[in-house]
Amino acid sequence: MINRREYTADEVHGIARRHRTWGRWGPDDELGHVNHLTADRIRAAAGLIRRGATFSLAIPMDRDGPQSGRKARVNPQHVMFRHGGDLLADWENAGRGMQSTDDAVYMALQSATQWDAFCHVFHDGRTYNDRGPETVTSAGALRNSITAMADRLVGRGVLLDLARFHQRPYLDPGEAIQAEDLAACAEAAGVEVGAGDIVLVRTGHLARRRAQEAWGDFVAGPAPGLGLGACDFLCPRGVAAVATDTWGLEVIPFESVDVRHPVHVVLLVNAGVLIGEIWDLDALAADCAADGVYEFFLTAPPLTITGAVGSPLNPIAIK
């Protein structure tokens, strides 16, 4: 499976216009297709819980993560303000009564398992719902911040395990996942993808790096991922969000030499479909393969960091 296609800038712009939802939910909207995550759909998704089996879909947030410092993104730096050694050093006092330890973390908000906010990406000077760069200041985003989603990102999750569907441990860098691939995988898994769903696409790329015990060029290097054709599967169905086990969601090298991150341009800027990256889908995928059930309840809210243009998270799939 290669399925790579090449697009001119005009062709990318045409796809973006076809899926554009600016104004569909009003001029003040900051949710895009996340509007489809209604109370009724969330309640129905809760009914998917049968066994109470839980799966964390987050990679560890520590100094051994994938980041290389590119564009200031470093791995999370966990530091201790007060630890057991401090207690031992003052044991005469610390050995009596209640004592505590304390810590902190510094991290780029998109250095591990994360959501991209709509305002993370601009194209031709505009971001989702026709907003300009003045809406993101040095103090953070005034509109389209990820915190607009703080109480919304729970509902039906669907796993489309493209690597297992093709009976391979992982897809190769540069392989593009198109609409027909997603449709065929969903049919084989016995699931229908619809409005408000959070679609998880497993390529096996993270598992490959784990097996190699080295991140290598995981960040920004060649990778399998969504091709532009995948937008024709996701957007008409009203999918709220899509996440993958890769650094950048879409296939790298990109399918357009004229437009950088063209899938981001279509989904985030124009369609209003949220993007998640660096999700660890392996344990969930193994369970889905074992019981044949590829739908589940998913809770994946961002942190409420005011004005953030992305957020780390610990998404939990419950079956």
Secondary structure, 3 states (H helix, E strand, C coil): CCCCCCCCHHHHHHHHHHHCCCCCCCCCCCCHHHHHCCHHHHHHHHCCCCCCCEEECCCCCCCCCCCCCHHHCCCCEEEEEECHHHHHHCHHHHCCCCCCCEEEEECCCCCCCEEECHHHCCECCEECCCECHHHEECCEECCCCHHHHCCCCEEEEEEEEHHHHCCCCCCCCCCEECHHHHHHHHHHHCCCCCCCCEEEEECCHHHHHHHHCCCCCCCCCCECEECHHHHHHHCCCCCCEEEECCCCCECECCCCCCCCCHHHHHHHHHHCCEEEECCCCHHHHHHHHHHCCCEEEEECCCCCCCCCCEEECCCEEEC
